[in-house]
Amino acid sequence: MKTKKFYLGDILSVMKNCLVSPSGLQGYYDLINFMVGAKLFNNQFSKAHEVCSPYLKKQFPQLDTPEIDFTVGELREMLKTPSGRAEPKKLVMGWLAKLSAKYGETFEVIPLPEGIYQQRDPVEELQEDAPHLGIIPVIH
């Protein structure tokens, strides 16, 4: 089974529902895409996230602790302060540096077992999930 290294911030972004990836959304997308073994469309990430998060928690139980939950909560509060709002990236990068010193900067991630995530046609999925949008596929 192939594995791939991902940054602590990428993994915590999926596990803790807070975007702290050094690469922003791209790090989040890359991790989810790797885990499901496909390149997803934007409307497919929330369902894939729900499937991937528990698997990351099993792979990295040291990152799924009350201590980590507490520090994520602290970060969320710090981001609400004037200095946090002024320089959120600087705050998050400093926060990640402290956690990386304790837990490590990168982790080898194992993809989901085959058959756990069933990728669907993205247009059909969007039509099903958001019928109020009136999606009409022109080219399908």
N, C-alpha and C positions, 0 to 999 in steps of 0.2 A: 504494500500500500504506500503510495507516495504521500509525502508530507511537504509542507512549505512553511518557511519562517514568516511570522507576522509580528509586528510591533505590539507591545503591551497596550498601547492606546487603541489599536485596531480591535484587539480582543475585548477590551473593556467597553468599547463603543457598542459592541453587540451584547455583551453580558449584562451591562448596567444601564442600557438605554440612554447613554449620554455621549455625544459626539466629542471624543477626546483623541481621535486618531491624529497623529502628526501630519498625515496626508489629507485630512478633512474627510469629506464624503467618499473620496476615491479609495482611501484605505478601508473604509467600511464596505464599500461595494466589492473591492477586490477579495476581501475575506469571505463574504457571503457567496460570491461567485465561485471561489475555490471550493468552499465547503459543499455546495450543491452540484458542482461539476458542470456549470453552464453559465452563459452570459445572460443575466436576467434583464428585463425591462424594468423601468422605475416602479411601475405599479405592482411588480411581483416581489419586491424586497420585503414588505412587511410580513407576508406569509412565510417567506424563507427565513426571515429573522426569527420568527416564533419557533421554527424547527431547529435552527442552528444554535440558538442561545442555550438550551438545555445541554446540548452536546459539548459546547465549550465549557460549561460549568462542570461537566463530568471529566473532561480532559484536564482542566486546571482548577481543581478544588481549592488550591491555595489563593485563588483570585475571587472565590465566592464565599467570603467570610464576613462576619459582622464588622470587622475592622475596615475592610475595603468598602463596605456599604456606608460606614460612617464617614470615611474620607471622601467618598463621592458626594455625600450630602454636604460636607464642608465645602467642597469645590463649588457645588451649586449655589451655596450661600455667598461665597466669595465673589462669584460671577455677578451677583446682584449689587455689589458695592460699586461706588463711583469708579474706583481704580480698576475693578474687575470688568466693568462695562467699557472703560477706556481702552484697556489692553487685554482682551480675553485670551488671545493666542499666547501672549507672554505668560499669563497666569497659568494656563493649561500646560504649557511646556515645562514650567517650573514644577508644577504639581506632578507631572509625569516623570520628571527627572528624579524626584524623591522616591516615587514608587519603583522606578526602574532600578534604582540603587539597591532597593530591598528585595525585589522579586525577579529582576532581570529585565533586559530591554526587549528581547525577542523570544518567541516561543514557536516550537515546531507544532503546527496544527495538522490534525488528521481530518480528512474530509468526512462527510456523512457516509454512513454505510449505504450501499446501493439500495434503492427502492424506498428510502425514508422520505425523500422529497420528490414529489411527482411534478415535474415542470409541465405547465400547460401552455397552450397558445396564448400569447400575451393579449391579443385583441379580444379573443373570446373571454378571457378572464376579466378583462376590464369591462366588457359589456355585461357580464354576470354580476360583478361586484359593484358597478356604478351605473345601473340602468337609467338613472335620472340624467346622465350626461348625453344620452342619445347618440352613442358612438355608432357611426356608419362606416364600416370598412370599405374603402374604395378599391384598394388592391390588397388581396389577402392570400 
